[in-house]
């Protein structure tokens, strides 16, 4: 019985496509800050193009009045734009059923398609909370499991995971704290709703000079250690193995992509 169960599990595991973490792939484009701009307000759209946000989203849903939604979808800014091939896509998960089906959705998204290239998923926390009847708190403890589950699935399939919005755009300290927590959890970046949030978020999701310097020294020491033909080794008081080296390489790749 146990042997048959183990064999069944192994067969299922073998069917899952293994994909390397995005920051290790050549051409990785970091999406630290994802700024929403009302799609029907041309002045804000034009201004957004000169900001330092990594991604600008023309919001044709929540950021647009109900009476203007159709107009915003056919905005003049979209005219005369040829389709990019493949079209790079960022998806959103915002409901409990979406979270429950996230693995299946990701498996479908990563089926090779010459017209579409899925690169990131966004966690829609407000819609998710509304769906479960939850209450937003300053600590965001009510979303801890959902955020961790989201990261596990999205990063597990090699895509970028974009964290929730911090709605109090005047609270820079709270934004910095939540952004830092998100970066430590493994999120690639964060959704934002105001230009004043850009610098704080970009900084939180970028490696510090100290981390970059440490990563460079560690990778250099690892390369030298490989000549000895041994595995784990001591470096500046810590035991280093391959996962630690890979994390250091991720830091260097991210720093290079941001520069």
C-alpha positions, 0 to 999 in steps of 0.5 A, a space after each residue: 500500500 505504502 509503496 503504491 502510494 509513493 509510486 503514485 506521488 512520484 509519478 505526479 511529481 515527475 509530471 511537474 515542469 521544473 523552472 529555474 527562479 526568474 532572477 537567474 534567467 538572462 534578461 530578467 526585468 525586475 518589477 519592484 514597483 507596480 504603479 496603478 494609474 487611472 486609465 481614463 486620466 490622460 494627464 496622470 498617464 502622461 506623468 507616469 511615463 516619467 516616473 521611476 516605477 518599474 511598471 505602470 498599469 493603466 487601471 481600467 477597472 477599480 481606478 475608473 468610474 463605472 460610467 467611464 470604464 468602456 471609454 478607458 478601454 479604448 483610450 486614444 493612447 492605445 491606438 496605433 500600437 502594434 502587438 508585441 510578440 510574444 505578449 508579456 503577461 502579468 496575471 492577478 489572483 484575488 479570490 479564494 477559489 483563485 488561490 485554491 486553483 493557483 497551481 493549475 492556473 500556473 501549469 496552464 500559463 506555462 504551456 509554451 505559447 508563441 503569442 503569450 509569455 507569462 512573467 508575473 502574478 499579482 496578489 489582489 489582497 483587497 478583493 481577496 479579503 472582501 471575498 472571505 469577509 476579513 478585516 484589514 489590519 496594520 500588521 496584515 496578519 490576516 493575509 499572512 497565510 495567503 501571501 505565503 501560499 501565493 509566493 510558494 506557488 508563483 515562485 515555485 513556477 519561476 515567475 515573479 510574485 508581486 505583493 499587495 497594495 499599502 493603501 495609506 500612501 501618506 504613511 511612509 514608515 508603514 509602507 517601508 515596514 510592509 515592503 521590507 517584510 514582503 521582500 524578506 518573504 520572497 516577493 519580487 515587488 509591490 503594487 503601489 497607488 501613488 508616486 510618493 510610494 515609488 522610492 520606498 518600494 524600489 529601495 525595499 526590493 533592491 539589495 543593499 550595497 552591503 548585501 551586494 558586497 557580501 554576495 560578491 565575496 561569497 561567490 568569489 570564495 566559493 569559486 576558489 573553494 571549488 578547486 579543492 573538490 570539497 562541498 560545504 565550507 566556512 566563510 566569515 564565520 558561517 558554514 556555506 552550502 549550495 543554497 546559500 551560494 545560489 541566494 548570493 548569485 540571485 542578489 548579484 543578478 538582481 543588482 545587475 538587472 536594476 543597474 
